Amino acid sequence: MNIMNIFIAIVGIIVAVVSSYSLLTGENITLPYMQILLGVMLLLIGINQLKEKRKRLAILLFFVAAFSILLNINILLR
C-alpha cells in the first residue's frame, strides 16, 4: 500500500466522520466542508489513476474534483 492510498483512506475516514456528525446532529453547516473533502479525495484518486496510466479516468476525476471544490468554496464565501 503506497502513500497515496493512505492519504485517500485518511480523507475518506474524515469525510465519513464529518458526514456522520452532520447526520446525527442535523446540522447542515458541515455540508460544504464535506463536499470540499470529497473533492480532495477525488483529486487524490485522479492523481493515483494518472500514475497508473489511466488518463481518461484521471481527467474526468480532475474535472469533477475541480467543480466540487470551486463550487463549495463559492458557497462558503457567500
Summary of the structure (lengths in Angstrom):
residues: 78
radius of gyration: 13.6
end to end distance: 40.0
largest distance: 42.0
contacts: 211
relative contact order: 0.15
helix: 86%
strand: 0%
